[in-house]
Amino acid sequence: MNDALRADSDTIAQVGDPGAGDAAEHFLLRLPGRTLDARGCHATLPSGGTATLDARARAFFAREGRTPALLVGAVPFDPKGGDALYQPASLAEGVAEVVTPALPFSGDIHAEPSAAQYADAVRQALAGLHDGDGELKKVVLARTLRVHSRAAIDPRALVARLGHDPDAVTYLCPLPVAAGDAPAWLVGASPELLVSRRGPQVLSHPLAGSARRRPDPDEDAQAARELLGSAKDHDEHRYVVDAIVAALRPYCERIDAAARPTLHATTTLWHLGTRIEARLRDPSTSVATLLAALHPTPAVCGTPAALALDTIRRLEPVQRGFYAGAVGWMDAHGDGDWYVAIRCARVQGHQARIHAGAGIVAGSEPAAEVAETGVKFGALLAALGADAAPRIEGWTL
């Protein structure tokens, strides 16, 4: 990371244990070496789509004088949907976190859609890639697991267990609920930086194209080599990089992106990743403006975006909500960090909804995409204590 982006903003605190506090108003974003731990709620940003986020945030900071001059929260997958951001009352500091092991899961887990139905949706998407004038180049299709636990799910314990992956950014974000409902949370561990801004310096690190990690070191190295040599995965990745560079170009005077991706590893997957660094043409351009320009990228949606969105709405039976949106923070200076909200679950009381998606391009195979989404469920299932049964079709533990 370059020096301009390595330095922490004044609003980022070095903290530890999430601890106690107002359980419904606790935002946590943990990166290697630093953590944003925000407690309480001073004021809520009026909700709106990402296109209006910069204007709403500027008006908010001009009106609200209380510190910290910071907004935290999430934006949904649908860029026209209502976001959920607020000004915390304080930034917390605490002692080292104690991670409690997951107990064996007891409850029900149902796949929605089933693996077979998801494979059929992939086949339909592939037909759309080949039909007509071939305008649709890529679409990302997601599937979900609906979890009912006999014990209430502790979102803070869940996010702590997800922190064993040193290359992922773990997050805990309160979500809006209807009056009288139990608090809801977005909990996850994202490997993917959508956009970061520090003054005129901008960074994005998209990931697209994946392969499952293997326990055997030699087999794992072979899987990495095959991913680096996969034309299908390189095509999928290039769509994402090209789209991000094109979206940044109106705002940046310099954009540096490697010609070829490099390998990025998590505990369960190899990814193709490309580091994109840029410098703003106008230093007053905020991270909110950049977020609106970039989201959703082809890494979570597809390309062209409008056709991919139509395909997602037609083929996915469960609405995404905040899955595949973005989670992060922004301050009154226009700085901020936003991570793609993937490898996540919506948690509420005894219920959780886990999401996972795969990029569908020419050459994709339905069975392989089912397997890829299955691997992406793994981190959340393990954190819930339900990782002993990887093939889920609607069974009871």
C-alpha positions, 0 to 999 in steps of 0.5 A, a space after each residue: 500500500 502506498 504511503 498516502 493510503 497506509 496512513 490512518 485517518 484521524 477518525 480510525 482508532 486502534 482498538 480491541 475488544 468490541 465488548 459491551 455497550 449498546 448492542 443495537 448500535 455497534 459498528 466494527 470494521 477490522 483490518 490488519 493492524 487497525 480497527 474502527 470500533 464505533 459505538 452508539 448513534 448520535 444521528 442517522 443520515 437520511 436514507 437514499 441511493 448511492 447517486 445522492 450519497 455525496 450531497 446528503 453527506 455534505 449536508 449532514 456534516 455541515 449541519 451536525 457539529 458533534 464529533 466524530 465527524 464520521 459516517 459508518 454503515 452500508 449501502 445495498 446491492 441495488 444502487 437505487 435502494 436505501 442505504 443505512 449510514 449513521 454518525 456514531 456517538 463515540 469511537 471505542 478502545 478496549 482490551 484484546 479480544 477473546 474469541 470463543 469457539 463455535 459450539 456445534 450447530 443445532 437447527 435447520 439450514 435450507 438452501 434457497 435455491 437448491 443446488 440443482 435450481 441454482 445450476 439451472 439458473 446458471 444454464 439460463 444465464 449462459 443461454 443469455 450470454 449466447 443469445 441475440 447480439 451477445 451484449 451480455 458478457 458476464 452476470 454474477 448469480 448468487 444463492 443463499 442458505 436460510 439458517 434457523 438456530 435453536 440458540 440465538 446467534 451472537 453477531 459479535 461472537 460470529 464476527 470475532 470467529 471470522 477474524 482468523 483469516 488474516 487477509 480478510 476485512 471483518 465487519 459488523 454493521 447494524 441494519 434497519 429493521 421495522 419497529 418492534 423487530 429484533 436488531 439485525 446485522 450484516 456480518 462478514 469477512 470481505 477480501 475485496 476493497 472497492 475504493 479507498 480515498 486519502 486526500 487525492 490518492 485513490 485505491 481499488 483492489 478488485 477480485 474476480 476469478 476464483 479457485 478452491 484452496 487445497 489442503 495438500 501444498 502441492 495440490 494447492 500450488 497446482 490450483 493456483 497455477 491453473 487459475 493464473 492460466 485460466 482464460 475464462 477466469 482472466 476474461 471474468 477478471 478483465 471485465 471488472 478491471 476495465 469497468 473500474 478504470 473506466 468509472 475512475 477516468 472522469 475523476 482521475 488524472 492518473 490511473 495505474 493498473 497492472 496489465 495482468 492480475 496476481 494471486 490473492 489468497 484467503 483461507 478457502 479460495 485463490 482469487 485473481 486480483 489487480 491493484 488499481 491506484 489513481 490520483 484525483 483530478 479535483 481533490 474535492 471529489 469525495 469517496 462517496 462520489 467514487 463509490 457511486 461511480 463504481 458500485 456495483 462493479 462487474 465483480 458482483 453484478 456483471 457487464 453491461 450492468 443494466 443487462 446483468 441487473 435484469 438477469 439477476 432480478 429474473 433468476 435469483 429468487 431471494 433479494 440481495 438486500 445489503 449482500 454485494 453492496 458495500 460496507 465502510 466509512 467516510 468522514 467530513 473531509 471526503 476520505 473513507 474506505 469501502 469494502 464489497 459486502 461479500 462472504 456475509 450473512 444477515 443475522 437477526 435473533 435466531 435467524 441468518 441468511 448467508 449469501 454467496 455468488 459466482 461470476 458467469 461468463 462464456 465457458 462457465 460450467 454449472 457444476 463448477 459454479 455450484 461448487 464455488 458458491 459452496 466453498 464461499 459459504 464455508 467461512 460463515 458455516 464454520 463460524 456458526 459451527 455448521 461446517 461439518 455438513 457441506 452438502 446442504 439441500 434442506 436438512 436438519 442437524 
